[in-house]
Amino acid sequence: MKKYIAIFALFCFSATATEIKIAKKSSFSGSATLGNSLGIGTFVSGYGQVPSLTSSLTVTPAYALPKFSGFPALNLSASGSLNWWWLQSISTSAFNANNRISYSDISLTLSAPKIVNFSDIGLSLSANIGLTAPISKISRTLNRMSGFKVGGDFSYQKADFSVAWLPSFATWAYSNAAMTGPCREAGRGSVLPPVINPQNINFELDQYLQELVISRSEERNSDGTCLVVGRQTVGVLSNSVRAVWAPGRHNVSLSFAWYINYLRPLSNNPSLTGEHASLQNFTQATLGQLAYAYQIPVGFDLSISGGIMSYQASFSKQGNFNFPFFDFVTPGKNQTQFFLQLTAGI
């Protein structure tokens, strides 16, 4: 363990999840990833500059369940992360402070790899279901009690090249029909994008999307809490495609995802509806990612990866489609990140 920590200490930048495979030595396996992400808002000049440097430590243990006769092989895995936000020049508050440490929700996933497999032609189908324990501060502000996700993986592989389509749908149960928080934290700045962790991008993307639609201003509740600007997500439908070229220890991947974020419907009260108010109950976003990974030839499982990723609204305010791999419109929001990360097998 001390050897792993010493190696981790040599690196200061992180990256997105890669396709490097970690060899399984027993039924138990997993990975630990350490690294940072650097937002492009750091390089914007003038008032719009918003430096953003984040670090994260993500641990993903896994267990291969015993195979029963007539049933496909199943894998059970969990994931959680700690995040640090070192730089953030504006919009700081008690809720969103510089150099803050936060922790993510904990996810539990049961996957069935290659439940349908045509190895002679390289086609396969995998499936997964997952539960989420919403323990993070922002999920508690959203009043989430639990989350559920179901997804698939339709893949084609030939030699060192593979392509995949990965559809999924996620939904949540809530203890309250609105977003609430302590009154000293409530208001427009209470639910800002959380610390960006490329290892857990789907979770972070959903949280970021809360900011894209504003439904109400701050109000005080009878229990001493206050309503927070924004609307809860009742479901997210995502479709992503991924292409990977992996010769030897090298791995180059390009992926694109389209998200439809379904929001809790607004109440039908014409007296509270502005003349130009939008009654749209969903938002859309894209995630573009280009990454390279290299499996380091040492005596244990270790890989380093890096690249660029961008997550943002699908369309600009003018209705134009946003380029999904780089944010040219609002770079100060740090929706585009450079990353470099180190992953070790456990």
Secondary structure, DSSP 8 states (H G I E B T S, - for coil): -HHHHHHHTT--------------SSSEEEEEEEEEEEEGGGG--GGG----EEEEEEEEEEEE----TTS---EEEEEEEEEEEEE--SS--SSS-TTEEEE--EEEEEEEEEEEEETTTTEEEEEEEEEEE--SHHHHHTTEEEEEEEEEEEEEEETTEEEEEEEEEEEEEESSSS-EEETTT-STTTT------GGGHHHHHHHHHGGG-------B-TTSEEE-SS--EEEEEEEEEEEEE--TTEEEEEEEEEEEEEE------GGG--TT-----EEEEEEEEEEEEEE--SSS-EEEEEEEEEEEESB-TTS-B--TTS-SS-GGG--EEEEEEEEEE-
